[in-house]
Amino acid sequence: MSRVLIIQSPYSYPDPTAHLSEPLGIEYLAASLCKSGHYVSVYDPTLRPPVPQPDNLYYYGASPDEIADVIRGHSPDVVGISCHYAYSSGNAYEVARIAKQISKNIVTVLGGLFVSTYISRPLRDCKDLDYCIVGEADTTFPALVGLLSEQALKDRNHIEGLVWREDDLIRHNDKTRYIDDLDSLPFPARDLVDINTYMEGSKTKRLYGLGFKPALSLLTSRSCPNRCSFCNMRLVHGGRWRSRSADNVLSELDEMINKYGAEHIFIMDDNFTLNIGRAKIICEKIIQRGLQFRWNTPNGISVRGMDLELAKLMRRAGCANVCIAIESGSEYIRNEVMNKRTTDNQIVNAAECFKAAGIPVVGFILLGMPGENAQHFQQTVDLVKRLPLASIVVSFAVPFPGTDLHRQLVQQGILDPEEKIGIDTLNIISYETGDFTDGELINRKNRLKQMFPGLGVLYEIEQQMAGST
């Protein structure tokens, strides 16, 4: 068996109060490695106050010397590095460099959305990386570590999603299969991380009104069957929605509440309500078992198929608020450009169902898609006025590599295919077309934001809904 140290990559960010939430991906990975019999430790150097840097950025992480001391202290055979965004890739490379300076025998492995987006580029950019893993790593990383401990590297050709060097060439096994039976996965290894810091740290920046009490995150399904042109989620989880059973979800909820003391839970699914019947069963079981907690859906839910019965069940099960993906008030932009495949009527119906159930609704709006003009924006304003929303979140489109949006802009010569996206906060305009200017997009965002009092109203609503609990 091998000793594995998983490290969260440090990063620099323009916000000194970046939201702190538990690293579910790392926790799942650690749990799967433990299940395979390996000795696993987790180190998150970002759990410290940010340090101001030039260019109005803040560094979330430890110094190179501190990182080196932690690696030496654990004496790992393998260092796994989690890198989600392109803007933290340089920091991830630095962790690999530090590990190799300590010992050339340490095997360095990089995973996360950044790898799933850029595939072989990390190995081209960083000589200190030995392997990269594309897509879900719950089974592939333990398989790789098992081969390393057995010195059976010839079999790495059978590990899906694995990227490595061989004979001065970069090899890549395609990722074609994803985990069907999510119930077979162990629950996230929350006992291996500083879980109280994540739970209490959530107070500094709430997610849509929740988090001012001990908060944890839950994933009840993976992926989404939709093909939105701007979304890169399927690069990690594939294009097929897979769900956990209601009983499996309830077992983890019981652990989160009664073992770890969570009072607020973020359901982080990309599409919690895709299967309406399953969502109803989960809510019914929460009610039947008398589990007391507040929850919301920060990543949004599908408006298709929403009905009042589910909305009322969600309210009784402790739902504090929901986010719905409006994106645009123009059905042309929403469906022909974004490929959302949702109608105005479906959006209105969902919002009205939640209003009737007493659940506040946050609407997601995305500005700056190719072809979006002043008339399309006015349609967005008109639709937003029709909806019973508590607040809205307005973002700018980001052309993440691997998305249809990125491919379109590359084909049009607007983007360089080799250019890495910078600080992808969704609050920064990352490209220009002939359809609008930066100033016009900023004015449109400001106009929409002025229609609502801001997300702070959700805190007040939640306080009223939850009472003194």
C-alpha positions in Angstrom: 0.0 0.0 0.0 1.1 3.6 -0.7 1.2 6.8 1.3 -0.8 9.4 -0.5 -0.9 13.1 0.3 -3.7 15.1 -1.5 -3.0 18.9 -1.6 -5.5 21.6 -2.6 -3.7 24.0 -4.9 -3.2 27.6 -3.6 -4.5 30.4 -5.8 -4.7 34.1 -6.2 -8.0 35.8 -6.5 -9.4 39.4 -6.6 -11.8 38.9 -3.7 -10.4 39.0 -0.1 -13.5 37.1 1.1 -13.7 34.2 -1.3 -16.3 31.7 -0.3 -15.0 28.8 1.8 -16.7 25.5 1.3 -15.6 21.9 1.9 -13.7 20.3 -1.0 -16.1 17.5 -1.9 -14.0 16.3 -4.8 -10.9 15.8 -2.6 -13.0 14.2 0.2 -14.5 11.7 -2.3 -11.1 11.0 -3.7 -9.6 10.5 -0.2 -12.4 8.1 0.8 -11.9 6.0 -2.3 -8.2 5.8 -1.7 -8.8 4.7 1.9 -11.3 2.1 0.7 -8.5 0.7 -1.6 -6.3 0.3 1.4 -3.9 3.2 1.0 -2.7 5.6 3.7 -4.2 9.0 2.9 -3.7 12.5 4.2 -5.2 15.8 3.0 -3.6 19.2 3.2 -5.4 22.4 2.3 -3.0 25.4 2.4 -5.8 27.8 1.5 -7.3 27.6 5.0 -5.7 30.8 6.1 -6.3 34.5 5.8 -5.5 35.8 2.2 -2.3 37.8 1.7 -2.6 41.0 -0.4 -0.6 40.9 -3.6 0.1 43.3 -6.5 -2.5 43.9 -9.2 -5.3 43.9 -6.6 -5.1 40.1 -6.0 -5.1 38.1 -2.8 -3.0 34.9 -2.3 -4.9 32.0 -0.6 -2.2 29.6 0.4 0.9 28.8 2.4 4.5 29.7 1.6 6.7 27.3 -0.4 8.7 26.5 2.8 5.5 25.7 4.7 4.2 23.4 1.9 7.6 21.7 1.7 7.6 21.1 5.5 4.1 19.5 5.3 5.2 17.2 2.4 8.3 16.2 4.3 6.3 15.5 7.4 4.0 13.1 5.6 6.7 11.3 3.6 4.3 10.4 0.8 4.9 8.1 -2.1 2.4 10.0 -4.1 1.3 13.7 -4.0 -2.0 14.3 -5.6 -2.7 18.0 -6.5 -6.2 19.3 -7.0 -6.4 22.2 -9.5 -9.9 23.4 -10.5 -9.2 26.6 -12.4 -6.6 27.8 -14.9 -5.7 30.8 -12.8 -4.4 28.4 -10.1 -2.4 26.2 -12.5 0.9 28.0 -11.8 0.4 27.4 -8.1 -0.3 23.7 -8.7 2.8 23.4 -10.7 4.8 25.0 -7.9 3.5 22.3 -5.5 4.7 19.6 -7.9 8.1 21.3 -8.1 8.4 21.4 -4.3 7.5 17.7 -4.1 10.2 16.8 -6.6 12.8 18.9 -4.9 12.1 17.0 -1.7 12.4 13.6 -3.5 12.5 12.6 -7.2 10.8 9.4 -6.1 7.6 11.2 -5.1 5.0 10.6 -7.9 3.1 13.8 -8.7 -0.4 13.6 -10.0 -2.6 16.5 -11.1 -6.4 16.3 -11.3 -9.4 18.6 -11.3 -11.4 20.6 -13.9 -8.2 22.3 -15.2 -6.8 18.9 -16.3 -10.1 17.8 -17.8 -10.2 21.0 -19.8 -6.6 21.2 -21.0 -5.8 17.4 -21.0 -2.1 17.1 -21.9 -1.1 20.8 -21.5 -0.2 20.5 -17.8 2.5 17.9 -18.6 3.8 20.1 -21.4 3.9 23.1 -19.1 5.4 21.4 -16.0 8.2 18.9 -16.1 7.6 18.1 -12.4 4.3 16.4 -13.1 4.3 12.7 -13.7 0.6 12.1 -14.4 -2.7 13.9 -14.9 -6.2 12.4 -14.5 -9.1 13.5 -16.7 -12.6 13.3 -15.4 -13.8 11.6 -12.3 -10.9 10.2 -10.4 -12.7 8.2 -7.7 -11.7 4.9 -9.3 -8.9 5.9 -11.6 -6.6 7.5 -9.0 -6.7 4.4 -6.7 -6.1 2.3 -9.8 -3.0 4.3 -10.7 -1.7 4.3 -7.1 -2.2 0.5 -7.0 -0.1 0.1 -10.1 2.6 2.3 -8.7 2.8 0.3 -5.5 3.0 -2.9 -7.5 5.4 -1.6 -10.0 3.0 -2.8 -12.8 3.2 0.4 -14.9 2.7 -1.6 -18.1 -1.0 -1.8 -17.1 -1.5 2.0 -17.0 -2.6 1.7 -20.6 -5.9 0.4 -19.3 -6.6 3.3 -16.9 -9.2 5.6 -18.5 -8.5 9.3 -18.4 -4.8 8.9 -17.6 -2.2 11.2 -19.1 1.5 10.5 -18.7 5.0 10.8 -20.4 6.6 7.9 -22.1 9.7 8.0 -24.4 9.5 11.8 -24.4 5.9 11.6 -25.7 2.7 12.5 -23.8 0.3 9.5 -23.8 -3.4 9.9 -23.2 -6.1 7.3 -22.5 -9.5 8.5 -23.5 -12.2 8.9 -20.8 -15.2 7.0 -22.0 -16.8 5.5 -18.9 -18.2 7.1 -15.8 -19.3 5.7 -12.5 -22.8 4.3 -12.8 -23.4 3.1 -9.3 -22.8 6.3 -7.2 -24.2 4.4 -4.2 -21.1 2.2 -4.3 -18.8 5.2 -3.5 -17.9 5.8 0.1 -19.2 9.0 1.7 -16.7 11.9 1.5 -13.8 11.5 4.0 -14.7 14.5 6.1 -12.7 13.0 9.0 -9.5 13.6 7.0 -10.0 17.3 6.6 -10.3 20.2 9.0 -14.1 20.0 8.7 -14.9 22.5 11.5 -12.9 25.2 9.7 -14.9 24.7 6.5 -18.2 24.6 8.5 -17.5 27.7 10.5 -15.6 29.5 7.7 -18.8 29.6 5.7 -20.0 32.4 7.9 -17.7 34.8 6.3 -19.5 34.6 2.9 -22.9 33.0 2.6 -24.2 31.2 -0.4 -27.6 32.9 -1.2 -28.5 33.5 2.4 -27.2 30.3 3.9 -24.0 29.5 5.7 -24.2 31.7 8.8 -24.7 28.5 10.8 -22.4 25.4 10.5 -22.6 24.5 6.8 -21.6 21.5 4.7 -22.1 20.5 1.0 -23.9 17.5 -0.5 -23.8 16.0 -4.0 -26.8 13.8 -4.7 -26.2 13.3 -8.4 -23.5 14.0 -11.0 -23.6 15.7 -14.4 -26.5 17.0 -16.5 -28.0 15.8 -19.8 -28.3 19.3 -21.1 -25.7 20.7 -23.6 -25.6 24.4 -22.7 -23.0 26.0 -25.0 -21.2 27.8 -22.1 -21.0 24.9 -19.6 -17.9 22.8 -19.0 -19.2 20.6 -16.3 -19.5 17.5 -18.5 -15.7 17.6 -19.1 -15.4 16.1 -15.6 -18.6 14.2 -15.1 -19.5 13.3 -18.6 -22.7 14.0 -20.4 -25.0 11.6 -18.7 -26.9 12.4 -15.5 -26.4 9.8 -12.8 -28.1 9.9 -9.4 -27.7 8.4 -5.9 -30.7 6.6 -4.4 -32.8 8.4 -1.9 -31.8 6.1 0.9 -28.1 6.6 0.2 -28.6 10.4 0.2 -30.5 10.2 3.5 -27.8 8.2 5.1 -25.2 10.8 4.3 -27.6 13.6 5.5 -27.9 11.8 8.8 -24.2 11.6 9.1 -23.7 15.3 8.2 -26.3 16.4 10.7 -25.8 14.0 13.6 -22.1 13.3 13.4 -20.7 16.6 12.1 -23.4 19.0 13.4 -24.3 20.6 10.1 -27.3 23.0 10.3 -27.1 24.3 6.8 -26.4 22.2 3.7 -25.7 23.3 0.1 -27.0 20.8 -2.4 -24.3 21.3 -5.0 -25.9 19.2 -7.8 -26.0 20.6 -11.3 -29.5 19.4 -11.6 -31.1 18.2 -8.3 -34.6 18.3 -9.6 -34.0 16.7 -13.0 -35.9 13.6 -11.9 -38.9 15.1 -10.2 -40.0 11.8 -8.7 -36.7 11.2 -7.1 -36.5 14.7 -5.7 -40.0 14.2 -4.1 -38.9 11.0 -2.5 -35.8 12.6 -1.0 -37.9 15.4 0.4 -40.5 13.0 1.8 -37.9 10.9 3.5 -36.3 14.1 5.1 -39.7 15.0 6.5 -40.5 11.4 7.7 -37.1 11.1 9.5 -37.5 14.5 11.1 -34.1 15.8 10.0 -33.8 19.4 11.0 -31.6 21.5 8.7 -31.9 24.3 6.1 -30.7 23.8 2.5 -30.6 25.5 -0.9 -29.4 24.8 -4.4 -26.5 27.2 -5.2 -25.7 25.7 -8.6 -29.3 26.1 -9.8 -32.1 23.6 -10.7 -34.0 22.7 -13.8 -37.2 24.6 -14.4 -38.5 21.9 -16.7 -41.2 19.7 -15.1 -41.4 21.7 -11.9 -44.7 21.4 -10.1 -46.3 22.8 -7.0 -46.3 19.5 -5.2 -42.5 19.3 -5.3 -42.1 22.9 -4.3 -44.3 22.4 -1.2 -42.3 19.3 -0.3 -39.1 21.1 -0.7 -40.4 23.9 1.7 -41.5 21.3 4.3 -38.1 19.5 4.0 -36.2 22.7 4.9 -35.5 24.4 1.6 -34.5 28.0 2.3 -34.3 29.2 -1.3 -33.6 28.0 -4.8 -31.6 29.3 -7.8 -33.1 28.9 -11.3 -31.2 29.4 -14.5 -33.1 32.1 -16.5 -29.9 33.1 -18.3 -31.8 35.3 -20.9 -35.2 36.6 -21.5 -34.8 36.0 -25.2 -35.9 32.5 -26.2 -33.6 32.9 -29.3 -30.5 33.6 -27.2 -31.5 31.0 -24.6 -32.2 28.2 -26.9 -30.5 28.9 -30.2 -27.3 30.4 -28.9 -27.1 28.9 -25.3 -28.9 25.6 -26.2 -30.8 25.7 -22.9 -34.0 24.2 -24.3 -36.3 26.0 -21.9 -39.3 28.2 -22.6 -40.5 31.4 -20.9 -43.5 29.5 -19.7 -41.4 26.9 -18.0 -39.4 29.6 -16.2 -42.6 31.4 -15.1 -44.3 28.2 -14.0 -41.3 27.2 -11.8 -41.0 30.7 -10.2 -44.7 30.8 -9.5 -44.6 27.3 -8.0 -41.9 28.3 -5.6 -43.7 31.6 -4.7 -46.8 29.6 -3.9 -44.8 27.3 -1.7 -43.1 30.2 0.1 -39.6 29.6 -1.2 -37.6 32.6 -2.3 -36.1 32.4 -5.8 -32.8 33.7 -7.1 -32.6 34.1 -10.9 -29.3 33.5 -12.7 -28.7 35.9 -15.7 -25.9 35.5 -18.2 -24.8 38.4 -20.3 -22.5 38.7 -23.3 -23.4 35.7 -25.5 -22.5 36.1 -29.2 -25.4 37.7 -31.1 -26.9 39.3 -28.0 -28.2 42.8 -28.9 -30.1 45.5 -27.1 -33.5 44.0 -28.1 -32.5 40.7 -26.6 -31.4 42.4 -23.4 -34.8 44.3 -23.2 -36.5 40.9 -23.4 -34.4 39.8 -20.4 -35.5 42.9 -18.5 -39.2 42.3 -19.4 -39.1 38.6 -18.3 -37.3 39.4 -15.0 -40.1 42.0 -14.3 -42.7 39.2 -14.7 -41.0 36.8 -12.3 -41.5 36.8 -8.5 -37.8 36.8 -7.7 -36.2 37.6 -4.4 -32.9 38.5 -6.1 -30.8 37.9 -9.2 -27.2 37.1 -9.9 -25.9 38.7 -13.1 -22.7 37.2 -14.7 -20.7 37.6 -17.9 -20.3 34.6 -20.2 -16.9 32.9 -19.9 -15.6 30.9 -22.9 -14.3 27.9 -21.0 -12.1 25.6 -23.2 -14.0 22.5 -24.3 -17.3 24.3 -24.6 -19.3 25.1 -27.7 -19.0 28.8 -26.9 -15.2 28.5 -26.8 -15.1 26.6 -30.1 -17.4 29.2 -31.7 -15.2 32.1 -30.6 -12.0 30.3 -31.8 -13.6 29.7 -35.2 -14.5 33.3 -35.5 -10.9 34.3 -34.6 -11.9 36.1 -31.4 -10.0 33.7 -29.2 -6.6 32.1 -29.4 -7.1 28.3 -28.9 -3.9 28.1 -26.8 -4.7 31.0 -24.5 -5.6 30.1 -20.9 -8.6 31.8 -19.4 -7.5 34.2 -16.6 -9.4 34.9 -13.5 -12.7 33.3 -14.5 -15.0 34.8 -11.8 -17.9 35.4 -14.2 -17.7 39.0 -13.1 -15.0 40.0 -15.6 -15.7 40.4 -19.3 -13.3 38.0 -21.0 -13.9 38.7 -24.7 -15.4 41.2 -27.1 -17.5 40.7 -30.3 -19.2 43.2 -32.6 -22.5 42.7 -30.8 -21.7 44.8 -27.8 -19.0 46.8 -26.1 -17.6 46.2 -22.6 -19.3 49.4 -21.5 -22.7 48.3 -22.8 -22.4 45.0 -20.9 -21.5 46.7 -17.7 -24.4 49.1 -18.1 -26.8 46.2 -18.7 -25.5 44.4 -15.6 -26.0 47.5 -13.5 -29.5 48.1 -14.8 -30.5 44.6 -13.9 -28.9 44.7 -10.4 -30.7 48.0 -9.7 -34.0 46.2 -10.1 -33.3 44.2 -6.9 -32.0 45.1 -3.4 -29.2 42.5 -3.6 -28.5 39.1 -2.1 -28.6 40.5 1.4 -32.4 40.3 1.3 -32.1 36.5 1.3 -30.4 36.7 4.7 -33.4 38.6 6.1 -35.9 36.3 4.5 -34.1 33.2 5.7 -34.0 34.6 9.3 -37.7 35.1 9.1 -38.3 31.6 7.7 -36.0 29.8 10.1 -37.0 31.8 13.2 -34.7 31.1 16.0 -33.7 27.7 14.8 
